[in-house]
Amino acid sequence: MFSKSDFRGIVNSMGLVFGDIGTSPIYTLTVIFLLTRPTEIHVIGVLSLIIWTLITLVTVEYAWLAMSLGKKGEGGTIVLKELLVPLLKSGRNVALITLLAYIGTSFLVGDGVITPAISILSAVEGLRIIPAFQDIGQEAIMLIAGIIAVALFSIQNKGTEKIAWVFGPIMILWFISIAFSGIVSIFYTPVILKAINPYYAIRFLMDNGLTGFFVLSEVILCATGGEALYADMGHLGREPILKAWKFVFVALALNYLGQGAFLIRNPDSRNVLFEMINQQAHLVYVPFLILSIIATIIASQAMISGVFSIVYQGITTRIIPMLKIDYTSGELQSQIYISAVNWLLLISVLFMIFEFRDSHRLAAAYGLAVTGTMSITGLMMTLIFYFKKMPVKSFVSLLVTGIDIVFLLSNTYKIPHGGYWSIVIAAIIFSLILIYTSGQKRLYELMKPLKINNFLEQYKQVYASENKISGTALFFSRDITKIPQYISHIMFDNNIIYEDNIFISIVRCESPFGVKSSFTKELAKGLRVFEISMGYMEIIDVVQILKDKGIHEKTIFYGIEDIFTNNLIWRVFSVIKKLSPSFVQFYRLPTDELHGVMTRFEM
């Protein structure tokens, strides 16, 4: 049925993609029935909402529509922006879509803070079902969850490659366990199967009015992590993720139906999944609890890796400042570790655990970021399908976006109950992106680069008349038609000219992957251009590329900007520039050959 590589891809998908959505059954139903009474008709209605949310928002929006877009490896709101911008004619529309992409990216990072906190807390709370731990205090639960979070973030710099191969099999065991427990429970209360009919979802919303609308804000918890199908497409490819989703969807649907059946029989249940397992098979409860904690750690790991990936996309598309990146795998270039992001995430996760104390209260803050991202994804996809003249997909995408917006509006109810933290985190990220991109634009205007023709005129005179230093000098320049000031300072003000001068230009291309490098032209005697063209999700080794092309440099020159300002926003920009590694540190160029040339700018 599957080839060996197909099977490996499906197993890897289980561990890397479906951890978050796969652990949602731990808390989703428990939280929903804090808002509404667990009568039989309510339980069937809520279960119908859950199943059809998984169908519309995950299967249709992500598995079908989003994953049909683009080439191998594309995923996330930044990627949708890259696909959509070339299709837009108006500059104002481009600015609006760019802004939406920034908001979507900010929301995703906000989601990355809450996911590990709620997943780990809700699993550890399952300890209370064990008689010996039934009186355990919330402080002890929080402490255990905090220790697990610290341990998880502390091993990130070692790389997950060594343990990633066990993630898939553990998650398969998790999905089989929850599917089997669901089937057993359905067997005792088959009436729950009515929930497959969407009529009961619509009826629940019609009968419950405003309460039903607010219940939607908790129903969305079943689909959190659905965006990972699209975002992780680059690591695993489209087919393995789609094949794995069929299995995951069935396992989730069976478990949710089983939990609903259990709730009809036990309306006083306070922790539905764990109480159901404990009642079905008391002897295997402790192993299941351990499995659930491991599954939540895997879900958190997937989210951390996802945030690293989003930040890296932001760096290469120049909306996020350069950060120190470590490559944790000799085999997989996509395995990266960003120290600053890792420790900020840990501090934020610990803050969430100790601020909200239990998973029920944390669920009151969860969902706003997710529905915000889903709505932006839906809107951008609708426009892409419209401009590409794909009317069926455009129409379906518009309908799904409408559903996303309904979920988003229902989640506004969470704002005073802690949902404001999602907005606060996203607002901080969004502000930093805006300050950085605006600052870079303003700085570029102040740099007044020399036009290539004027530069070459002066260069030829200096090269012909001055004594030349033996060897090769490298100069980094983003755009060869406009020469940065620091190169003029070196060559014309200080008369430093090497026998062989090479302009290195790193160009980001529209596709996500692929690296090409070559000498493109000889501008003048002793002056050549070497261009490295890279996909915006590609991680490159500049030093190795230069070596492979036979470039053995003596010196590497680069520009440093010193910003002087009294403006508060530009001061923040100046601090960001000072704290972020320079271009040469980011690409890990040999320090003994580097010479930075400082230019002062007043903003």
N, C-alpha and C positions, 0 to 999 in steps of 0.2 A: 504493500500500500504506500509506504514512504521509502525513499532512498536513505542510505546511511547519513548523508549530509543533511537531508531534510529532517531526519529524526534528531540529529545533533542540534540543528537550528531551533527546532520546536522545544527541546529540553532547555536550551539556553534562554529562549524567550520566556519560559516559565519563571526562571530566576531573575532575569533582568527587567522584564516588562510588566509582569502581572502581579508582582508582590503587593503593590499598593491596593489595587482593586480587589485582589484575592483575599486580603485581610479585612476588608470592609464589613463582612458578615459578623465580625467580633462585636461591633458596636452599633451598626445601623438600626436594626429593629428595636434594640433596647432603648435607644435615644428617641426614636419615632413615638414609641408608646408612653413616653413621658408627656407628650402633647395631646394624645387622644386615648379614649378608653378602648381596651382590647376586646371589644365584642366581636362575634363571629363575622358580621357584615363589615365591620371596620378593618379587621385583620385581612379579609379577602380583598377589600378595596386597596389597602396599603400595599399588599403583595403584588397586586395587579399593576399599581403605579411603579413599583420597583422593577418588575420584569420588563415593562414597556419603556422605562427610562434606560435600562441596559440595551434594549433594542434600538431606540431612537438615537440616544446620545453617544453610545459607544459603538454599536454595530453600524448604524447608518452614517453618523457624523464622522467618526474616526476610521473604522475598519473599511468602509466603502468609499466615502467621499474624500476625506483628507489623504488617505493612502493611495488614492488614484492620481494624486497630483505629483508632478515633478519626477526627478530621476532618482536613482538609488541614493539613499542616505539623507534625503531631505526630510526635515521635520521641525515643527515649532513655529511660533509666530514670526520670528526673524526670517525664517525661510519663506513663509507665505508673503512677507513684505518684499523679499528679493524676487519672488515670482510675479507679484502684482504690480510693482512700480514700473517695469518696462511697458506694461499694458495701458498705463494711465497717460493721458495727454496733458492735463492741466497740472501746473506746479502746485496749485493750492490743494488739489486732490492728493498729490504725492506727499505733501506736508502732513495732511490729515491721516493718511494711511501709516506714515512713519511714526506719527504720534501714537496711533492705536497699537502699533507693534511694540513701541516702548512700554505702553501700559500693560500689554499682554505679557511681556517679559518680566515686568515688575511683579505682576500678580503671580506668575509661576514661581518666582523666588520666594514670595510670601507663602505660597502653598508648601514650598520646600521646608519651611520652618515648622508648620503645624503638623504635617504628615507624620514625621518621626515621633513627635510628642504624643499625639492621640493614639497612634498604633501601639507604641510600647506601653503607655499607661493602661490602655484598655486590656491588653493581654495580661499584664502583671496583676490587674484587679481580679483576674480569674482565680488567684490564690485563695480568695475568700470562700470559694466553694468547698475547699479542703477543710474538714472539721477542725484540724489542728490550727488552721490559720483564719478561722471565720471571724475572730475578733481583732484581726490585725488592723492597726490604725492607718489612717490615710497618709500620715507623715512617713511611715515605713514603706508604704506602696510607692510614694513619690521618690523616696530615697533609692529604692531598688531600681525604679525606672531611670532615675538620674545616673546611677552607676552604669547601667546598661548603655545609656546614651554616651557617657564619657568614654567607655570602653570602645564603642563603635566608632566614634570620631577619632580616637587616638590611633587606630590601626589604619586610617585612610592613607597615610604617607607610605605604608608598606605596599600598597597596591592590592586590589581585590582579585587580580588575575589568579593568584595561587589558590584562593578558596572559591572563586566564582563557579568552578566546575561542579561544586556540590550544591549550589543554590538551586539549580533546575530540578534535580532529583528530590530535594527536600520539598520544594513547592508542588511537585507532582504528588508526593505523598500527602501533602496538606490538602490539595484539591480532591484527591480520592477519598480522604477521611471525611471531609465536610459533605461531599456528594453522597457517600454511603449513609452518614447519619441522617441526612435529609430524606433519603429514600425510606429508611426505617420509620421515620416520624410520619411521613405522608401515608404510609401503609395503614397507620392507626386512625388517621383523620383525612380520608381521601377527598372530602368536600373542599379542601384547600385548592385543589386543581382547577376550580372555577376561576381562580385568579389569572389564569392564562388568557382569559377573555378580557379584552380592553374595556368592555362595557362596565365592568365593576370598578375600574379606575376612574372612569368618567362619572359614574354614579356617586362614588365616594366624594369627588370634588364638588358635584352639584348639591349633594345632601348636606355637606359640612361647611359650605360657604367660606368665611374668612379663616376658620380653623383649618379647613382642608387646604387652603392656599398656603398657610404657614407650615403645614405638614410637608409640603413640597420642599421646603428649605432643609429638612432632614432627609427626605427621600434621596436627594442628590448625593448623599454620602455613599450610596451604593455604586455610584459612577466615578468617584474620585480615583484618579490614577488612569482613567480611560485615555487621557491625552498622551500617556506614555506610549501607546500603540504607534502614534505618529512620530513623536519626538525621538524614539529609539530605533526608527526604521534604518538609520544609517549604520548602526552597529550590527544589525542582524539581517537586514533585507526584508522585503514586504511579505513574501510567501510564508516563511516560518511563523511570523507573528500572526498572520491571518489563520493559518491552520491551528496554531495553539489556541487562539481566541475561541474557536468553535468548542474545544474541549473545556476551556475555562468558563465560557458562558453557560454551558450545560451544568457544570459543577456548581456554579454560583446560583443558578435558577433553582436547582434541586435543593440546595441548602437553605435558601431563603424560604422556599415553599415548606420545607421541613420545620424551620423555625416558626413559621406562621401556624402550622398544624399543632406544634407544641404549645404555642401561646393560646390557641383556642382551648386546649385541654388544661392549661395552667395559666389562667389570666393574671395571677399574682406574681408571675416570674419577673425578677429584677435584672437578670443577666442571662438573656435568652439562650445564646449559643452554648455557654459553659454549663448552664443548668440542664439543657437538653442532653448534652454528651454525658454528664454525670449520671443522669437518670437512666440513660440507655445502657451504659457500660461503665459502672463505677470503678472497675479495676483498671481500665485504661485511661481514666481521667487525668492522672498526673502526667503520663507520657504525652497525652494530647495537649495539656497545658504547656509543657516544655516545647512541643512542636509549634504551638501557636506563638510563643515568645520568639522562637527562632524565625518563624515566618514573618513576624513584625520587624525583626532586625533586618531580614532580607529586603522587606518592603522599604524600610528606611534607607538601606544601602542603595537601592535603585534610585530613590529620590535624591540622595546626596550626589551620586554619579550624574544624575540628570541635571542638577544645578551646576555642577562643574562644566558639563557640556554646554548649557545655556550661556554661562559666563564666557566660556571660550568662544562661542559663536559671536557674542557681544564684542569681545576683544578684536576678533578678526574683521568684523564689520564696522569697527571703530566707533561703537556707541558706549563701550565700557573701557576705562583706562587699562593699560597693560598691567598685568599682575604676574608675580613670580609663579611659573608653572614648572612642576616636576613631572617627568615621565616615569611612571611606575612599572612599565612593562617593556622588556626588550622586544617582545613579539608584537603586542598590540599598541599601535600609536595612539589609539583612541583612549587608552587608559592614562588619565592625567590626574594630578593632585594639585589643588590650588590652596596653599596654606592659609592665606588671608580669609578666603571664603569658608574654609573648613572650620576655623575657630570662631568666626562670627556666627556661623550656623549653629555650632554647639552652644554658644552663649545664649542665642535666641531660643533654641529648643529647651534648654534648662530653664530659661525665664518663663516660657510657656507652661512647662510642667509645674513650676512652683507658683506661678500666677493663678492658673486655673484649678490646680489641685486634683480634680478628677476628670475622667474622660467625658462624662455627661456635660460638664460645664465647658470643656474644650470643644465638644461638638457644636455648642452654641456659637462658637466663633468660626467654625470650619464650614467651608462651602462657598463663601463669598468670592474668594480668590479663584476657586475652580470654575464657578459659573461665569465670572468675569472673563477668564481666559477662553472658555468655551464659546461665549457670545462673540468675542473678537475673532476667534478662529472661524466661526460660522459666517460672520459678515465678510471677512476677507475671501473665504472660499466662494461664497455666492458671487462676489465681484469677479473673481478669476474665471469661474465657469461662464458668467455672463459675457465677459470680454472675449473668451475663447469660443463663443457661440456654441455652448453645450446646454440647450434649454432645459432638458429633463433634469440634469444634475443641478443646474442653477435653481430650478423651481423647488426641488427636494431640499437643497441646501438652505433656501429661504425659509421653508417650513420649519426645518430643524433649528435655524437661528431664532425663529419666533419662539420655539419651545425653550431654547437656551435663555432667552430674555425673560420669559415667564419665571423660570427657575431663579434667575438673577434677581428679579423684583421680589420674589418670595424671600430671598436671602437678606434683603434689606432689613427684615424684621430682626435679624441677628446683630445688627450694628450696635445697639445699646447693650447687648448681652455679651460683649466681648468681640464681636465681629469687627469692631473698629480697629483691632490689632492688625487684621489683614490689610486694612486700608492704610494704617500707619506704616507698616513694613513696606508695602507697595509704594507708598508716597515717598518714603526715604530713597528707595531704589530709583524711582522715576525722577525725583529731583536731581540725584547725582548724575543720571544719564543726560538730563536736559542741560545741567551746568557744564558737564564735560563736553557734550557735542557742540553747544553754543560757544564755549571757550576755545575749543579747537578751531572752529570756524573763524572766530575773531582773531585768534593768534595767526592763522594762515593769512588773513588780510593784512596784518601788521608786518608779516615777514618780508613782503615785497620781493619775491624771488625775481632773479634776472631772466629775461627771455633768452632762449637758447641761442638765437642769432647774435645778440649783444655779447653773451658770455663767450661764444666761440671766437669772436673778433678779438677780444682781449686775451683769451687763452693762447691763440696762435702767436701773438706778439711775445707774450711772456715765455712760452715754450721755446720759441726760436732764440730769445736773447738771454735767458737766465741759465745758470748752471743747474743741471738736473741731478737729483739724488737717484742712485741706482736702486733697482727693485720695483716692486708693484705696490701702489697705494689704492685702497678701496674707499669709495665715498658712497654713502647711502642717500638716495633721492627717490621720493615716491613718484614724481612726474618728471620725466626727462626733458619736457618742453619748458619747464620752469625750474631753474637751478636755485637751490636754497642759498641763503646769505652766507652760511658758514663756509661753503666751498669757495665763494668769492674772497672771503677773509683770508683763507689759507693760501690760495694761489696768487691773488693779486695784491693783497695788503702785506702779507708776510713773505711773498715770493717763494713759497714751498711748492716745488714742482718735482714730481717723480718721473723717471723714464717711462714707466707704464702706469697710466691712471685709468681706473675702471669705475664707472658709475654702476652701482648695484641698485636695481629697481625691483621691488617685490610688488607684484600686481595681483590683486584678488579678482578671480574670474567669477562668472555667474553661477557655474555649477558647484556643487558642494565638495566634490573630490577631484583629484587629479593634480599632478605637479609636473610642470615643464620648465626647462631652463636652457638658455642658450645665449651666445653673443648675438645681439640683434643688429648692431651697426658700429662702424668706426666713425666717430664724429670728426676727428682730426688726428693728426699724427700724435701717437702716444695717448690717445683718449678713446676708450671703447665703452660700449654699453652692454651690461650683462643683465638679462631680465629673468626673474623667477616668477612664473605664473602659477598660482595655487588656488585650489578650491577653498571656499570660506569655512569649511569644516575640517580642513586638512591641517595636520600638525607637521611642520617641516624642520629638518636639520640643515640650517643654512651652511654651517661649516663643512658638513659632508658633501653637500651639493657643489660647493666651490672646489673642494679637493677632487671630486669626481671629474670636474671639468678642467683640471690641471691648473687651477689658480692658486699660486702660493704667495700670498701677500706678505709684505714686510710691515705695513702699517694700515690700520683701519681708522678713518676719521668719521666722526659723527657730530651732529649739532645738539647743543643743550640750550634750552630756553630758560632764561632767568626773568621771571615776571615781577614787575613792580606795579602795585595798584593800591588805591584807597577805596575801591568799590568792593562791597562785602561779598557779592556773588563771585567776582573775579578773584577775591582772596581765597574763597573756598576752592575755586578752580586751581589756583596756584598751589594750595596745599595738596590737592589730589595729584597734581603733576610731580610735586616733590616726593610724595609717598610712593607713587607707582614706579616700578623699575623702568629704566630707559629702554629704548628700542633694542640696544645692543645686549642688555642684560636679558631681555625677553627671548632673544634668539640665541643666547648663550655663546656669544662670540668670544674668542680668546682674549682674556684681559691684558696680557702682556703686550698685545699689538694695538690696543685701543688708545685713541687720543680724542678727548671731547673738546669741542670748541664752543665756548659760551657766548650767547648773544642776549643782550638785555632788551626787554620789551615793556613799554608802559601801556597798561590797559585801563 
